[in-house]
Amino acid sequence: MRLARVRPFIVKNALRIGEVLRFGPARSYLAGVRRQSDPATCWLCERDLGRRVEWHHPVPKSRGGRETVAVHPICHRTLHATFANAELARKGADAAVLRQDPEIAKFVRWVADKPPDFHARTAKRKR
């Protein structure tokens, strides 16, 4: 009798250090475990990453982006609440350019002294 391999799963691209989550599709067999090769700081706010990490496409997948970068969940939600995919496609590959936006600059200043796993509600995009 042959046993099937069980693949670890992640929830909405979130990772927890040392845990393997088994909900939803997985990127790889080690998707739920933070590895030594994973970045130590957030791409947007440059704070240390905590237990929860999300992977952001600087250029959206819908616009041909393939690269992913590690960000805090609150930073990821703020990016998508502030910019539409078309805007991210134009200026999303460079975090420094995004940090120059007044709303993002205000957010980065506000979140700078928060702990790595800090979470707060994110305002929806203003239309």
Contacts in CASP RR format, 6 or more apart in sequence:
PFRMAT RR
TARGET T0000
AUTHOR 0000-0000-0000
METHOD contacts of the structure
MODEL  1
MRLARVRPFIVKNALRIGEVLRFGPARSYLAGVRRQSDPATCWLCERDLG
RRVEWHHPVPKSRGGRETVAVHPICHRTLHATFANAELARKGADAAVLRQ
DPEIAKFVRWVADKPPDFHARTAKRKR
5 29 0 8 1.000
6 22 0 8 1.000
7 26 0 8 1.000
7 29 0 8 1.000
8 20 0 8 1.000
8 21 0 8 1.000
8 22 0 8 1.000
8 26 0 8 1.000
8 29 0 8 1.000
8 30 0 8 1.000
8 31 0 8 1.000
8 32 0 8 1.000
8 33 0 8 1.000
9 21 0 8 1.000
9 22 0 8 1.000
9 23 0 8 1.000
9 24 0 8 1.000
9 25 0 8 1.000
9 26 0 8 1.000
9 31 0 8 1.000
9 32 0 8 1.000
10 21 0 8 1.000
10 23 0 8 1.000
10 24 0 8 1.000
10 25 0 8 1.000
10 26 0 8 1.000
10 27 0 8 1.000
10 31 0 8 1.000
10 32 0 8 1.000
11 21 0 8 1.000
11 23 0 8 1.000
11 24 0 8 1.000
12 54 0 8 1.000
13 54 0 8 1.000
13 55 0 8 1.000
14 21 0 8 1.000
14 52 0 8 1.000
14 53 0 8 1.000
14 54 0 8 1.000
14 73 0 8 1.000
15 21 0 8 1.000
15 31 0 8 1.000
15 32 0 8 1.000
15 33 0 8 1.000
15 34 0 8 1.000
15 38 0 8 1.000
15 52 0 8 1.000
15 53 0 8 1.000
15 54 0 8 1.000
16 32 0 8 1.000
16 34 0 8 1.000
16 51 0 8 1.000
16 52 0 8 1.000
17 33 0 8 1.000
17 34 0 8 1.000
17 50 0 8 1.000
17 51 0 8 1.000
18 32 0 8 1.000
18 33 0 8 1.000
18 34 0 8 1.000
19 32 0 8 1.000
19 33 0 8 1.000
20 32 0 8 1.000
20 33 0 8 1.000
21 32 0 8 1.000
26 32 0 8 1.000
34 53 0 8 1.000
38 49 0 8 1.000
38 53 0 8 1.000
38 70 0 8 1.000
39 49 0 8 1.000
39 69 0 8 1.000
39 70 0 8 1.000
40 48 0 8 1.000
40 49 0 8 1.000
41 47 0 8 1.000
41 48 0 8 1.000
41 49 0 8 1.000
42 48 0 8 1.000
42 49 0 8 1.000
42 70 0 8 1.000
42 71 0 8 1.000
42 72 0 8 1.000
42 75 0 8 1.000
43 56 0 8 1.000
43 58 0 8 1.000
43 69 0 8 1.000
43 70 0 8 1.000
43 71 0 8 1.000
43 75 0 8 1.000
43 95 0 8 1.000
44 56 0 8 1.000
44 71 0 8 1.000
44 72 0 8 1.000
44 75 0 8 1.000
44 78 0 8 1.000
44 79 0 8 1.000
44 95 0 8 1.000
44 98 0 8 1.000
44 99 0 8 1.000
44 104 0 8 1.000
44 108 0 8 1.000
45 71 0 8 1.000
45 72 0 8 1.000
45 75 0 8 1.000
45 107 0 8 1.000
45 108 0 8 1.000
45 111 0 8 1.000
45 112 0 8 1.000
47 72 0 8 1.000
47 111 0 8 1.000
47 112 0 8 1.000
47 114 0 8 1.000
47 116 0 8 1.000
48 116 0 8 1.000
49 70 0 8 1.000
49 72 0 8 1.000
49 116 0 8 1.000
50 72 0 8 1.000
50 116 0 8 1.000
50 117 0 8 1.000
51 116 0 8 1.000
51 117 0 8 1.000
52 72 0 8 1.000
52 73 0 8 1.000
52 117 0 8 1.000
53 70 0 8 1.000
53 71 0 8 1.000
53 72 0 8 1.000
54 70 0 8 1.000
54 71 0 8 1.000
54 72 0 8 1.000
54 73 0 8 1.000
54 76 0 8 1.000
55 68 0 8 1.000
55 69 0 8 1.000
55 70 0 8 1.000
55 71 0 8 1.000
56 68 0 8 1.000
56 69 0 8 1.000
56 70 0 8 1.000
56 71 0 8 1.000
56 75 0 8 1.000
56 76 0 8 1.000
56 79 0 8 1.000
57 65 0 8 1.000
57 66 0 8 1.000
57 67 0 8 1.000
57 68 0 8 1.000
58 65 0 8 1.000
58 67 0 8 1.000
58 69 0 8 1.000
58 88 0 8 1.000
58 92 0 8 1.000
58 93 0 8 1.000
58 94 0 8 1.000
58 95 0 8 1.000
59 65 0 8 1.000
59 67 0 8 1.000
59 88 0 8 1.000
59 89 0 8 1.000
59 92 0 8 1.000
59 93 0 8 1.000
60 85 0 8 1.000
60 88 0 8 1.000
60 89 0 8 1.000
62 85 0 8 1.000
63 85 0 8 1.000
63 86 0 8 1.000
63 88 0 8 1.000
63 89 0 8 1.000
67 93 0 8 1.000
69 95 0 8 1.000
71 79 0 8 1.000
72 111 0 8 1.000
72 116 0 8 1.000
72 118 0 8 1.000
73 119 0 8 1.000
74 111 0 8 1.000
74 118 0 8 1.000
74 119 0 8 1.000
74 120 0 8 1.000
74 122 0 8 1.000
75 107 0 8 1.000
75 111 0 8 1.000
77 122 0 8 1.000
78 104 0 8 1.000
78 107 0 8 1.000
78 122 0 8 1.000
79 88 0 8 1.000
79 98 0 8 1.000
79 104 0 8 1.000
80 125 0 8 1.000
81 122 0 8 1.000
81 123 0 8 1.000
81 124 0 8 1.000
81 125 0 8 1.000
82 101 0 8 1.000
82 103 0 8 1.000
82 104 0 8 1.000
82 107 0 8 1.000
82 125 0 8 1.000
83 92 0 8 1.000
83 98 0 8 1.000
83 101 0 8 1.000
84 125 0 8 1.000
91 97 0 8 1.000
91 98 0 8 1.000
92 98 0 8 1.000
98 104 0 8 1.000
99 105 0 8 1.000
99 108 0 8 1.000
111 118 0 8 1.000
END
